[in-house]
Amino acid sequence: MKKTLMTLSLLCAANAWAMSPNNEPIQPIQPAKITDPAKVELGKKLFFDPRLSRSGFISCNSCHNLSMGGSDNLQTSIGHNWQKGPINSPTVLNSSMNLAQFWDGRAADLKEQAAGPIANPGEMAFTHSLAVDTLRSIPQYRAEFKSVYKVDKITIDEVTDAIAAFEETLVTPHSRFDRWLLGDQKAMTQVELEGYKLFKDIGCTACHNGPAVGGNSFQKMGLVEPYKTDNPAEGVAALTGKDADRFKFKVPTLRNVELTYPYFHDGAYWKLEESVDVMARLQLGRQLKEEEIGKITAFLKTLTGEQPSFAMPILPPSNNDTPRPQPFE
């Protein structure tokens, strides 16, 4: 894990200098290309299916709500038996562009990430074997898995692979900023353009770059001034055991940032303007004027793209003979 994180960080430091065709540090998001619609449809059902949780009430969408920018707009998420989570839930939108998953990067990809919450006692609180047993008890799921994966027996590997395939489609192209990048000079106002110039001039693009405007490096929270918080999360240090990695977190994407409040790993700030001010002071040593904060905030709102649009899945009915755990037992 240590070697992987180091390699990824070096690669992403190099990517920070990558420029889009019009010489900008941010590139437009490309629409999703679906090559296996049956797998994506299966993954969509699993993403919304609460039967992957112990209580039968919590699904992936509970914490990564696709009607809320792929997050849950809570300071920290609520898990099994009303437990309060330890960290803010990052958006699932455009998460396929992240160099790793979770704030500390402990999951290498979306497939590995999908397995975590199912078995986490503070989240969905099930086990992989029980979740798979539940799916095996449902004839429609058995048929779909056999059709997609050509297997007679469902395993957690197929479950997480299908969820990841669906999540890979959750991209948000065609934002006003992307349209401007692609040549539509009327897509942004003068104030928004001035905000983008400020965003670059003060150094925000050193970390927030690429198609996701972030998600491609790990950085210490509080480079110039220490970040004060009651949240116990240590960031990458929890994986490496190195004091130098304390408060080092994956840089979040700024795509759809106006929708994904509250902000930072502890969800401490609810207003985008406040977050801009905090980041400028703590990371860059810049005391911005109110007008400058307003311009950068205006720019950030142009990063909201087209939200995923699809019909809600009709979940296969449970086998009535299969006992279910009692809700929040």
C-alpha positions, -999 to 999 in steps of 0.1 A, spaced: 0 0 0 28 24 9 46 18 -24 13 22 -43 4 55 -27 39 68 -34 38 58 -70 3 73 -75 13 105 -59 43 109 -82 22 101 -112 -4 127 -102 22 153 -95 32 150 -131 -4 151 -142 -8 185 -125 12 200 -153 -9 183 -180 -29 208 -201 -60 205 -222 -59 214 -259 -67 250 -252 -38 252 -227 -59 250 -195 -50 228 -165 -86 214 -164 -100 192 -192 -136 186 -201 -154 155 -189 -162 130 -216 -197 114 -216 -198 78 -204 -194 51 -230 -214 20 -221 -200 -11 -236 -219 -37 -215 -254 -23 -208 -266 -55 -191 -238 -54 -165 -244 -17 -159 -281 -23 -154 -274 -51 -129 -249 -28 -111 -276 -1 -109 -300 -25 -93 -274 -35 -67 -265 1 -61 -301 9 -51 -308 -24 -33 -310 -21 5 -310 -59 8 -272 -57 7 -274 -43 42 -280 -61 75 -311 -40 82 -325 -42 47 -328 -4 48 -294 9 36 -282 9 1 -252 25 -17 -275 53 -27 -282 61 10 -248 78 14 -242 85 -23 -276 98 -32 -277 105 -69 -303 132 -64 -279 151 -41 -248 153 -62 -238 117 -53 -234 126 -16 -258 128 13 -255 164 24 -247 153 60 -217 162 80 -210 125 84 -232 97 71 -256 77 92 -250 39 92 -265 8 107 -285 13 139 -283 50 134 -245 51 140 -228 83 130 -200 78 106 -165 90 112 -160 110 80 -179 130 53 -192 109 25 -175 119 -8 -195 121 -40 -197 91 -62 -201 113 -93 -170 112 -115 -153 89 -89 -140 67 -117 -115 96 -123 -100 93 -88 -65 79 -84 -79 58 -55 -111 56 -34 -120 68 1 -104 99 16 -73 80 26 -70 61 -7 -73 26 10 -92 12 -19 -74 11 -53 -105 13 -74 -143 14 -74 -147 -24 -73 -126 -26 -41 -144 4 -26 -178 -12 -32 -169 -41 -10 -160 -20 20 -194 -5 32 -213 -38 29 -191 -55 56 -184 -23 76 -202 -27 110 -208 11 111 -223 13 76 -243 -15 60 -232 -40 87 -237 -71 67 -211 -97 57 -201 -105 21 -213 -141 25 -247 -131 38 -252 -104 12 -243 -129 -15 -267 -155 1 -295 -130 -1 -289 -124 -38 -286 -161 -45 -321 -166 -29 -336 -143 -55 -343 -161 -88 -342 -130 -110 -308 -120 -96 -294 -155 -103 -306 -153 -138 -291 -118 -144 -258 -128 -129 -257 -159 -151 -265 -139 -182 -239 -112 -175 -211 -133 -160 -218 -168 -173 -216 -182 -138 -239 -205 -119 -229 -193 -85 -228 -156 -75 -198 -144 -55 -189 -110 -40 -165 -105 -69 -193 -103 -94 -214 -81 -71 -187 -55 -67 -177 -56 -103 -213 -49 -114 -216 -20 -89 -183 -5 -102 -195 -8 -138 -226 12 -129 -206 38 -110 -182 43 -139 -212 57 -159 -219 84 -132 -201 112 -149 -213 147 -153 -203 162 -187 -215 194 -204 -210 218 -175 -210 255 -185 -172 255 -178 -167 225 -201 -187 242 -228 -164 272 -224 -133 250 -226 -147 236 -258 -151 270 -274 -185 284 -263 -174 319 -253 -209 327 -241 -211 298 -216 -196 318 -187 -201 354 -175 -173 379 -170 -174 374 -132 -171 337 -136 -142 341 -159 -125 364 -135 -131 338 -108 -114 312 -129 -84 335 -135 -81 340 -97 -85 303 -91 -54 298 -113 -34 328 -102 -35 321 -65 -25 284 -71 -56 264 -67 -49 244 -99 -17 229 -83 -41 204 -66 -74 209 -84 -67 200 -120 -75 174 -146 -110 164 -158 -123 159 -122 -107 192 -110 -91 171 -82 -91 135 -71 -56 128 -85 -33 135 -56 -30 133 -18 -22 166 0 -19 177 36 -48 196 50 -33 227 65 -1 234 47 3 270 58 -19 271 89 -30 240 109 -66 228 103 -85 227 135 -111 200 138 -125 175 163 -128 148 136 -105 119 145 -96 109 109 -58 109 104 -58 105 66 -31 85 49 -13 81 82 -38 55 93 -25 33 65 12 41 65 18 48 102 39 78 93 35 110 112 43 129 81 11 115 65 -12 129 92 -40 150 78 -29 140 43 -61 133 23 -71 127 -13 -78 160 -29 -116 160 -35 -131 167 -69 -146 201 -74 -171 189 -100 -206 196 -88 -192 212 -57 -221 235 -51 -243 203 -46 -220 183 -23 -220 204 9 -209 202 37 -173 204 28 -139 188 37 -134 154 53 -151 165 85 -180 182 68 -173 213 90 -183 240 65 -217 243 48 -211 274 27 -190 272 -4 -178 308 2 -165 298 36 -147 268 21 -129 290 -5 -118 313 23 -105 284 44 -86 268 16 -70 300 5 -57 307 40 -47 273 51 -33 258 19 -20 289 0 -15 316 27 -38 340 9 -63 363 27 -89 368 0 -112 398 -2 -149 392 -1 -152 402 -38 -125 377 -47 -142 349 -28 -174 357 -46 -158 355 -80 -141 321 -73 -174 308 -59 -191 319 -90 -166 300 -111 -169 269 -90 -206 268 -97 -200 266 -134 -185 231 -127 -219 216 -121 -225 193 -150 -254 172 -163 -265 149 -135 -270 112 -143 -305 106 -156 -321 72 -158 -352 53 -148 -351 40 -112 -346 2 -113 -373 -22 -104 -357 -45 -79 -364 -82 -80 -388 -93 -52 -373 -112 -23 -380 -149 -19 -406 -149 8 -391 -181 23 -358 -163 30 -357 -149 66 -344 -113 68 -327 -97 98 -349 -74 118 -344 -37 110 -317 -21 132 -316 -51 155 
